[in-house]
């Protein structure tokens, strides 16, 4: 997916396209996660969640790290909210990785571009002792 250090860094236009692709994947992950959260709140909390905007705000607040607006009342709702909160923390890390990976790769690539590959000298000339 990314260019090798022996190749020239991407042009700015190609890098922008790469960033747009990564941002699109990040948006897709967030939208899918919101859908999962909304469906879970709708299913597991029929008493407290009366409509889709209530489900959205609870899922969005958990996904954003703020915590739910509505405190779950059912056992299923409590378990779902806990699992969804753990999932939301992982989604945050995935989205940050998706957005920063191209930038970090570009920075490191500019430092190492054109460096010759170093030969592997660890195993040459050494014999295994028995």
N, C-alpha and C positions, 0 to 999 in steps of 0.2 A: 504494500500500500504506500509506504513512504520510500523516498529515494535513498540509495546507498550513499555513503560519504564520498565515494569516488565520483559520483555524479554532481553536477552543479545544482545549487539550490533552485527551487521553483521560482518562476517569475512571480511578480506581485499579483498579476491577474489569476494565475493558476493557484496561488496561495489563497486568494480571496474565495475562489471556487471551493477549495478544500475546506476552508472555514465555514462556508455556507452549507456544505454537505454535513459537516460535524454538527453545526447548529440545527440543521433539519432533523438529524438523528436525536439530538438532545430534546428538541421540541416534541418529537414523536414519543420519546420515553416519558416525558412529563404529562402529555395528553393521555397516553395509555394508563399511566399511574393514577391520574385524576379519575378516569373512567372506572378503574378497579375500585378506587376508594368510594366513589359515589354509589356504585352498585352495591358494595359491601354495606355501607351505611343504610342504604335504602332497604336492603334485605334483612339485616340483623337488628335494626333499630326502628321498627314500624311505629312505635309509640312516640318517640321523640323527633323523628325526621318525618315531617309531613309532606314535603314536596322536594323536587330536585334541587332548587336553590339552597335549601338547608343541607342536603347531602353534599352539594358542591362546596359550600363554605367550610364544612367540617373536614372534608378531604383536602381542600386547598390549604387550610390552616395547619393540618398535620404534615402535609407534604412540604410546606414552607418552614416547618420547624417551630411554629408558634403554639401548637397544641389545639385540641378540639374546642369548639364553642359550646357544643352540647355534651354533657357528661352522659355516657352510655348507661342505660338502666338495666338492660337484659344481660344475661351471662354471655350470650353469643356476641352481643355488641361490644362488651368489654374485651373479650378475647380478640375480636376483629380489630378493635381500635389499638390494642397493644401490638398485635402482629403488623398492622398497617404502619404504625409509628416506627417499628424496627425496619420495615421495608422502605419507608420514606427516607430514613437515614442513609440506607444503601443507595437509593436513587439519587440523593444529593451528591454522593461521592462519584457515582457513574457520570452524572451530568457535568460535574466539574472536570472529570477526566476527559470526557468527550470534547469539552471546550478548550481545555488547556493543552492537550496532547499536541495538536498541530503547532501551537506557538512555541512550546518547549522544544519540540523536534527541530523547528526552524532555527531557534537560537543555538542549540547544540550542533546542528548541521553546519552553521556558518563558522563555528569554532574549529570543526574538524574537517572541513571541506578541503580536499586535495592532499590530506595526510596519507602517506603510503601505508599500506597494510603492514603490520609488524608480523614477521614470521614467528611461528610457534616453536620456541627453542627449548621448551620444557622437556620434551621426550627425545630430542636428538642427542646421540652420543652417550646416552645413559643406558645401562643395562640393569635389569631387575636382579636384585640380590635374593638368593634363596637360602 
